[in-house]
């Protein structure tokens, strides 16, 4: 049985050697996640090469003294660091070694303290730390480790378990913090890499080495909706700024009396993603620059440069795009939906549509707008959900204008659109899906609450201008001064006895608090119903309600 | 001599059925943090779900060791010359590998055949039950293998998850990724495809989920047997059984509890039907 409370230097080394093997299995998957700071698809590989150098240097030290071994590993990390993520990882090791200074062996408390140090050092190494990256994952993991150690669970296994579980949650949270991840629908690659290393260490400590041969590290799923989504809007034309990425420039500078801080200051304006780390004899520099020559001549004025590399990131980015194209899972059918309001667009996106075309009651998208959404959808079969009776016709023009195979489900409102979308069957072909989805729209009733634009008499109702009116399945059935009162009136008339779920989408002119109160009143009045209140952000309609 | 049938506890074959038919069930190990339990022997399914809901840690499952299989083979070899082992999908667990390694380690004690069912829970459990019935009726191992393959090929699994929380927490969402992060509360309907979990559709309520499961049974011809499984709500399973018993005779419906491996992802409230057609 392996020691899991307290380990010596050699076991510490073996633990991270196992973690490196674990990372190796996942490196291509981590490469594929890479979108920040430059989508060049090499984070996993860079971290792996850095870890390999870390371990190789570690193995040259046969001492069982933990602090001595950690120091050798940190040196190896600095020597072999490659890429942005690799250099940050080397700082993780530098900090860990500092934190383990004078430690003969390592228990949970020592490890937690060293992680804390590692987090501080890693943050310091980066000239402009960004949250939602490996740094955040390290910080969150170290916090959890310290908390566990402080709560009296001082054995290494307990601390490492809490470290890994916090790292996993933190990775899942990265898209919340970093918009570029959210847009790409991925978690941070460097964070994922760090999680994989820690997870590998934990598995080794648990004695799962053998099992690790059959398994593969898991890629953490994002905890926010990560469907990559195109929003087609007729208000603006799409234009992507083409800024070149330049060269990923790296080297090791050796000399006397070097000052990393001074070097960092000098290079700060010469490029992006600058990292300068090391001591007075060895400094590692990493920078994304358009002019590597300038950087090299500055460095050679202070000492000798080693392990020099300048990789063309635009070329790497192209390769990456090609690779992504090949990796993209071909979908048989995708869905394009029309929706007004950011909230509704998000709802549709979270339910898996390929594109949302902006538009609604008074801002009907043109056939061309819808066509653009269709052309961008990643499949030859496309289902369109117009979600408004004034848009159905425009949508029905699309099939004649494209070579793609189109089916329009004539949904006349948002509740019908959502019901159709939910009924989508992943295994069925397009034709069957059109039937299933059209059928599903029949099972939902809808209520819309809006304001009258003029005074009129409809269906025995005397409506004054600007009064709130309520429609049940498209017909005006209630009028009141306040929108929420109209909603209650219409609910009275709605077929609720067989209903199970009421979803209230409140519009941009409606306060969230009013919507919540509304939701609570409905829950009280109809206790057999499950009521959900969602920010739809739609214009004109105070409330759109679906009854299922 | 009767062919001996061996499977793992992931088949979700109830103990009384296994005892009656002489099926050997090899337990997987379920772990919560430091504590490990042999599935069904040291932890009941009820206890498992109770802890799953109560605790923050995600439980893990480990395949049986080759030694466990080897010991079972040795015991059975005293009574028979032929052993057929049917395991859950090799893509989801190392159980198949373990069973195979054990076969090599006891080389020559008798004929041992190991099958990777490519399925989980009762969608292969039903095939194991059918295999045991054939064995007890005197069928030879080759005939049983052919029939079992035919059964597995067309077996269907339709599972309803009452929550997405555990699927997201476990991280192994795979193709069901699109279901996580929905801004509306939706409940996924999943199946197993090519040995892995895959999405079928979504519903918004348990009642709609139960309808979907019933319809899946109603839409299948030539049914031999059906497995109805629940995680924490036996009353839902009873309701399902009552509704499908007009299509499938009650004695061909097996009720069971969803094992911890799938339960870790479904969380409480999940339901599943497995449908096995008669082999042609």
Interface residues (C-beta under 8 A of the other chain):
Chain A: X157 X161 X165 X168 X172 X211 X214 X215 X218 X219 X220 X221 X222 X223 X224 X225 X226 X227 X346 X347 X350 X351 X352 X418 X422 X423 X424 X425 X426 X427 X500 X501 X503 X530 X532 X534 X548
Chain B: X33 X34 X56 X57 X58 X62 X94 X97 X168 X171 X172 X173 X177 X178 X180 X181 X182 X183 X184 X185 X186 X191 X193 X198 X199 X200 X201 X202 X203 X204 X205 X207 X208
